[in-house]
Amino acid sequence: MARKARDRRQTGPRPVERVEVSDKHVGWRIALFFVALTVAISGLGYGVYAWLSTDAGWVEVEDSTGEVSCSQEFTFRYLITEGGMGATDLLRTLRGAYGELSVRAYRLFTVYEDFDDPEDVGVNHNMKYINEHPNEDIQVDSVLYQAFEQAEQAGSRAVCLGPLYSVYGDLFFCEDDSSAQELDPFQNEEMARFCQELADFAREPEHVSVTLLGENTLRLNVSQQYQEYAEGVGRTCYLDFGWQRTAFIADYIANELSARGFTAGVLSSYDGITRQLGKDTGPQTFSLYDWPGDRALIAAQAEFEEPVNAVSLRTFPLNELDEGRCYVFGNNSLRHSYIDMTDGLCRTGTDSLTLYSREEGCAALILEAEPIFISDGLFPSAFGQLSAQRIYAVLTNGTRILYTEPELTLFNLYDGAEQTYETELIH
């Protein structure tokens, strides 16, 4: 086989070619160079500025801590009034504060996790700790103490339904109807008796209560009979704010952020809590949902000229997180977290109730809603008493949307083949 000839072409660098550069107009050339350099630097600076600066308008604030927190249960939107680098700095500070408060709120109110934080002793004595130390005097964070105090002043004992919330929680996470039926007190007589027994304990202060001792110190009182029973059935989570929890958390985070000067935001939880940080957010639009039998729909919308705090209670799911607070059987019957203390069964007078106020916080609203929503029916006199406190209601009752504030604007009423809504003012 013939060999190929070696390529003898030049492979190294070519000889340097000398080029004569004219020295005419050197000053102009230098000036043009600096003009071009200035334009390039300005363009780069503007690009960096545009990339780092924040535009005016509504922005969604996220928790950037990377810690487990309650932020995934909320959407936090803030109104930036003036854009630019100043807005970017504000947003950075706001993210840090929101993340810090969300982490702390989760740790305080959780009944599932322990914490040992030498820098924040308050979270060490959280809800789980209280449940594990009955009949002991415990110093807690002021946030928890105030939540118990507010519930006591409202006459609510719903926080004592912890064992029943855990029973229903097991039902909500069932993967199919056959498994859910075994845990459903409406279909299983043994479960109905179990729920009744738990309700009998929870209802009586002699078996379970919380004594507020002042100076952020409290005591969970549990009778020996109840303690032995609860330990025997593995249901020792005596206290749990349950479906009221996000209202207390929203108030805490909003109050703290407002005290730090952030007053143009709104917190919205997945389960219907809306809490303003202040009065600087402008008009609002709310959607009122209903469950006509087989699915959720927007029955109407309400418009408010000024910000309001609101709690929207519903027995049906709207999102993935709702899998932990209700269950829908194949025949569209609902099981939910709104438990009647008389028999331990979930029960409501309507599938959808919203209370709102321009002055009261969400915890106050949800405590007012409790005896109205968890009932055998609707009682107009209760709404009249609320109106006297400047707390107003919007609710569904069949095909009627009832409301108690004469000035409220309702629009976009649902009008479909299977359901048509109309409004009615009640006093």
Secondary structure, DSSP 8 states (H G I E B T S, - for coil): --------S--S-----------TTHHHHHHHHHHHHHHHHHHHHHHHHHHHSB-SEEEEE---S-S--SGGGEEEEEEESS-BHHHHHHHHHHHHHHHHHHHHHHHHH-SS-----TT-HHHHT-HHHHHHSTTSEEE--HHHHHHHHHHHHTT--GGGGHHHHHHHHHHHT-SSHHHHHHH-TTT-HHHHHHHHHHHHHHH-TTTEEEEEEETTEEEEEE-HHHHHHHHHHT-------GGGHHHHHHHHHHHHHHHTT--SEEEEETTSEEEESSS-S--EEEEEEE--SSS-EEEEEEEESS--EEEEEESS--SGGGGGTEEE-TT--EEES-B-TTTS-B--S-SEEEEEESSS-HHHHHHHHHHHHSSSS--HHHHHHHHHTTEEEEEEETTEEEE--TT-EEE---B-SS-B-EEEE--
